[in-house]
C-alpha cells in the first residue's frame, strides 16, 4: 500500500513538472510581469506624493505639539517628530529600492 501511494505521488509530481511550460525567452514578455511593472510604475508617484503629504502634515502637527508641551513631555514629543522624519525617509528609500530591483532585472518603471 505504501509503495502504491509513493508511486501515485511521484507520478503526480512528474505530471505537474511536465505540465508547466518552459519560457526560453524569459519572463519579461508575460502579461503578468508587464502588468506588474506597469502597476508599480503607476503607483510609485502616488505613494511618494501621499506619503510625503502625510509626513508633512504629521510633522507639522507633532512640531506644534512639541512646542505646546511642558518640559516633562518635550522629550517624548521630540521623539515623535524624529519618528515622523524616519518614516518619510523610509518611504523614499523603499521606492528607490523597488525601482532599483525592477531596473536590475531589465524592467522599467514609469515608462
C-alpha positions as a Markdown table, in Angstrom:
| # | Residue | x | y | z |
|---|---|---|---|---|
| 1 | Unk | 0.0 | 0.0 | 0.0 |
| 2 | Unk | 2.8 | 2.4 | 0.9 |
| 3 | Unk | 4.6 | 1.7 | -2.4 |
| 4 | Unk | 1.4 | 2.4 | -4.3 |
| 5 | Unk | 0.9 | 5.8 | -2.6 |
| 6 | Unk | 4.6 | 6.7 | -3.3 |
| 7 | Unk | 4.1 | 5.7 | -7.0 |
| 8 | Unk | 1.0 | 7.8 | -7.3 |
| 9 | Unk | 2.7 | 10.8 | -5.6 |
| 10 | Unk | 5.7 | 10.6 | -7.8 |
| 11 | Unk | 3.5 | 10.3 | -10.9 |
| 12 | Unk | 1.6 | 13.4 | -9.9 |
| 13 | Unk | 4.8 | 15.3 | -9.3 |
| 14 | Unk | 6.1 | 14.3 | -12.7 |
| 15 | Unk | 2.8 | 15.3 | -14.4 |
| 16 | Unk | 3.0 | 18.7 | -12.7 |
| 17 | Unk | 6.6 | 19.2 | -13.7 |
| 18 | Unk | 6.0 | 18.3 | -17.3 |
| 19 | Unk | 2.7 | 20.3 | -17.4 |
| 20 | Unk | 4.4 | 23.7 | -16.9 |
| 21 | Unk | 5.8 | 25.3 | -20.0 |
| 22 | Unk | 9.4 | 26.5 | -20.1 |
| 23 | Unk | 10.0 | 30.1 | -21.1 |
| 24 | Unk | 13.1 | 30.2 | -23.2 |
| 25 | Unk | 12.9 | 33.9 | -23.8 |
| 26 | Unk | 12.5 | 34.8 | -20.1 |
| 27 | Unk | 9.5 | 36.0 | -18.2 |
| 28 | Unk | 9.7 | 39.6 | -19.3 |
| 29 | Unk | 7.2 | 39.0 | -22.1 |
| 30 | Unk | 4.5 | 37.6 | -19.9 |
| 31 | Unk | 1.4 | 39.8 | -19.4 |
| 32 | Unk | 1.6 | 39.2 | -15.6 |
| 33 | Unk | 5.1 | 40.6 | -15.5 |
| 34 | Unk | 4.3 | 43.6 | -17.8 |
| 35 | Unk | 1.2 | 44.4 | -15.8 |
| 36 | Unk | 3.0 | 44.2 | -12.5 |
| 37 | Unk | 5.7 | 46.6 | -13.8 |
| 38 | Unk | 3.0 | 49.0 | -15.1 |
| 39 | Unk | 1.2 | 48.8 | -11.7 |
| 40 | Unk | 4.4 | 49.6 | -9.8 |
| 41 | Unk | 5.2 | 52.4 | -12.2 |
| 42 | Unk | 1.8 | 54.0 | -11.8 |
| 43 | Unk | 1.6 | 53.5 | -8.0 |
| 44 | Unk | 5.1 | 54.8 | -7.2 |
| 45 | Unk | 4.5 | 58.5 | -7.7 |
| 46 | Unk | 1.1 | 58.3 | -5.9 |
| 47 | Unk | 2.7 | 56.5 | -2.9 |
| 48 | Unk | 5.5 | 59.1 | -2.8 |
| 49 | Unk | 3.1 | 62.0 | -3.0 |
| 50 | Unk | 0.7 | 60.7 | -0.4 |
| 51 | Unk | 3.5 | 59.6 | 1.9 |
| 52 | Unk | 5.1 | 63.0 | 1.6 |
| 53 | Unk | 1.9 | 64.9 | 2.3 |
| 54 | Unk | 1.0 | 62.7 | 5.3 |
| 55 | Unk | 4.5 | 63.0 | 6.6 |
| 56 | Unk | 4.5 | 66.8 | 6.2 |
| 57 | Unk | 1.1 | 67.2 | 7.9 |
| 58 | Unk | 2.1 | 64.8 | 10.7 |
| 59 | Unk | 5.4 | 66.6 | 11.1 |
| 60 | Unk | 3.7 | 70.0 | 11.4 |
| 61 | Unk | 1.2 | 68.6 | 13.9 |
| 62 | Unk | 3.9 | 67.0 | 16.0 |
| 63 | Unk | 6.0 | 70.1 | 16.0 |
| 64 | Unk | 3.1 | 72.1 | 17.3 |
| 65 | Unk | 2.6 | 69.5 | 20.0 |
| 66 | Unk | 6.2 | 69.7 | 20.9 |
| 67 | Unk | 6.1 | 73.5 | 21.2 |
| 68 | Unk | 2.9 | 73.4 | 23.3 |
| 69 | Unk | 4.2 | 70.6 | 25.6 |
| 70 | Unk | 5.5 | 71.3 | 29.1 |
| 71 | Unk | 9.1 | 70.4 | 30.0 |
| 72 | Unk | 8.4 | 66.8 | 31.0 |
| 73 | Unk | 6.6 | 65.9 | 27.8 |
| 74 | Unk | 9.1 | 67.6 | 25.4 |
| 75 | Unk | 11.5 | 64.6 | 25.0 |
| 76 | Unk | 8.6 | 62.3 | 24.1 |
| 77 | Unk | 7.2 | 64.9 | 21.6 |
| 78 | Unk | 10.7 | 65.3 | 20.1 |
| 79 | Unk | 11.0 | 61.6 | 19.7 |
| 80 | Unk | 7.7 | 61.5 | 17.8 |
| 81 | Unk | 9.0 | 64.2 | 15.4 |
| 82 | Unk | 12.1 | 62.1 | 14.7 |
| 83 | Unk | 9.8 | 59.0 | 14.1 |
| 84 | Unk | 7.9 | 61.0 | 11.5 |
| 85 | Unk | 11.1 | 62.1 | 9.8 |
| 86 | Unk | 12.3 | 58.5 | 9.8 |
| 87 | Unk | 9.0 | 57.3 | 8.3 |
| 88 | Unk | 9.3 | 59.8 | 5.5 |
| 89 | Unk | 12.9 | 58.7 | 4.8 |
| 90 | Unk | 11.8 | 55.1 | 4.8 |
| 91 | Unk | 9.0 | 55.7 | 2.3 |
| 92 | Unk | 11.5 | 57.3 | -0.1 |
| 93 | Unk | 14.1 | 54.5 | 0.4 |
| 94 | Unk | 11.5 | 51.8 | -0.3 |
| 95 | Unk | 10.5 | 53.4 | -3.5 |
| 96 | Unk | 14.2 | 53.7 | -4.5 |
| 97 | Unk | 14.9 | 50.0 | -3.7 |
| 98 | Unk | 11.9 | 48.8 | -5.7 |
| 99 | Unk | 12.9 | 50.9 | -8.7 |
| 100 | Unk | 16.5 | 49.6 | -8.4 |
| 101 | Unk | 15.3 | 45.9 | -8.2 |
| 102 | Unk | 13.0 | 46.2 | -11.2 |
| 103 | Unk | 15.7 | 48.0 | -13.2 |
| 104 | Unk | 18.2 | 45.4 | -12.3 |
| 105 | Unk | 16.0 | 42.7 | -13.8 |
| 106 | Unk | 15.6 | 44.6 | -17.0 |
| 107 | Unk | 12.3 | 46.3 | -16.3 |
| 108 | Unk | 11.5 | 50.0 | -16.3 |
| 109 | Unk | 9.2 | 51.9 | -14.0 |
| 110 | Unk | 7.3 | 54.9 | -15.1 |
| 111 | Unk | 7.5 | 54.4 | -18.9 |
